[in-house]
Structure formats: C-alpha cells, structure tokens
Amino acid sequence: MSITILHGEYEKASREALFVELEKAKSAGKEILRKEASELTESELEEKLGSTSLFTEAKTVTIEGLHSLPKSKKKDALILLLSKADASTDIVLWERKKLTAAQLKKFPSAVVKEFTIPSSIFVWLDHIQDAPKQKLRFFRKALEQEEADFCFAMLARQVRLLLLSKSGAQMKEHPFVVKKISAQARHFEIEELILLHEKLTQTDYKLKTGQLAFPLQQALEEIMLS
C-alpha cells in the first residue's frame, strides 16, 4: 500500500497533481475509486477497500477533503480504515488547504506533497497601492509564474479582504494575514475599494460571457492603473 497526500493553498497546482496521479493509475491498469469525503460512509469505504475486481486486483482510492470533515467518529473511522488498507491498494488524499503537522502525523508513511502559491503573487498583491510603474512591474513578475486568470482570482480575493478589514468585519484568516491586510487597507478609502470590486465583478462577468474585448492581462493592467 502507498499513501500520497496532496495539500496546500495552491489549488490549481494540487488539482493538476491529482490528475497526474489518476492518469498514472489508469495507465497501470488499476481500478480507480474516487469520492468526496463528505459523501463517503464508513461501510462504503470498507467495501471499496475490500472489494476485488474480476480483471484487476490493484486499486487506487482517491478521497477529496477527508481532513476538512468536522471532528467526528466517522472521520476517525475513515482514517483508521485507510491506515489498514491492504498492500494492493494505493490511496491518494487531496485537500484544498494546507494540513497541519498533527493532521499529517495520522499517515506517517505517506508521500506528502504541499503546493504553495508562488511568492511573486503575494509580492504583487502587497504592492497594489504603489505607484503605477511599480505595481505593474510586480504584476508582470507574477505573470512569469502564473496565468492571468489565477492572478485575477487572487486580486479579487485581496480586494474582498481589504473591504472586510476597512469595514471592520471579522476575517477568518491567519493572524499574520489579518495584520498585513489591516496595514494595507490604510492606504485605501472604502469608496476606492468598492469601485475596484465593482470593476473586477464587471470584468469577471464579461470574461464568463465572452464579452471581454481584450486579453485579461490588459484588463487587469487597466484596472490597476485606474
């Protein structure tokens, strides 16, 4: 048995890694069983781990969001079953968040792959209040590591956090992130952030409906310059 854990905040990269794992299993002729943890029952997992195919004995069981389940007897039971899977079963656990050391300890022999968002993205987002030339330089650096659609999603998230901070709302983020966002929010008036949010929403709508007249990178640059 082998266990692979794919986790981290960089969901795009972890999803790509999950696809690679599934393609690898398919190429090896393995039976693939894939399930969301929230929809999985203890008896169902026990059946999946114990059943054998007429054509293939080896299986790859992929479970998404196991560690995101609330603390419960069900969660403990699923983890216990996975830890006792037979040698012919490969297990892939996918999480859209970074797991803690305590969570990873439950599978001590697992191959763990953490996916972190490129640092250039955060450097750019930390400077969106800067002078036009400077923030465009940081944006283009970010584009060297990521595509415009991902940068767009990250900018939209940053603006939402800045709005929450500026309005005094509670943020469910790490204290370090809350502190950084609070400091950055001082550089903006709330009206500016509302306008920026509206422009991002309009751009998103045009992008999804095929009405965006120019490349997304250009749209983002114009939003930042405005």
Stockholm file with secondary structure:
# STOCKHOLM 1.0

chainA/1-226         MSITILHGEYEKASREALFVELEKAKSAGKEILRKEASELTESELEEKLGSTSLFTEAKTVTIEGLHSLPKSKKKDALILLLSKADASTDIVLWERKKLTAAQLKKFPSAVVKEFTIPSSIFVWLDHIQDAPKQKLRFFRKALEQEEADFCFAMLARQVRLLLLSKSGAQMKEHPFVVKKISAQARHFEIEELILLHEKLTQTDYKLKTGQLAFPLQQALEEIMLS
#=GR chainA/1-226 SS CEEEEEESSCHHHHHHHHHHHHHHHHHTTCEEEEEEGGGCCHHHHHHHHHCCCSSCCCEEEEEESGGGSCSSHHHHHHHHHHHTCCTTEEEEEECSSCCCHHHHTTSTTCEEEECCCCHHHHHHHTTTTSCHHHHHHHHHHHHTTSCHHHHHHHHHHHHHHHHHHHTTCCCCSCHHHHHHHHHHHTTSCHHHHHHHHHHHHHHHHHHHTTCCCSCHHHHHHHHHHC
#=GC SS_cons         CEEEEEESSCHHHHHHHHHHHHHHHHHTTCEEEEEEGGGCCHHHHHHHHHCCCSSCCCEEEEEESGGGSCSSHHHHHHHHHHHTCCTTEEEEEECSSCCCHHHHTTSTTCEEEECCCCHHHHHHHTTTTSCHHHHHHHHHHHHTTSCHHHHHHHHHHHHHHHHHHHTTCCCCSCHHHHHHHHHHHTTSCHHHHHHHHHHHHHHHHHHHTTCCCSCHHHHHHHHHHC
//
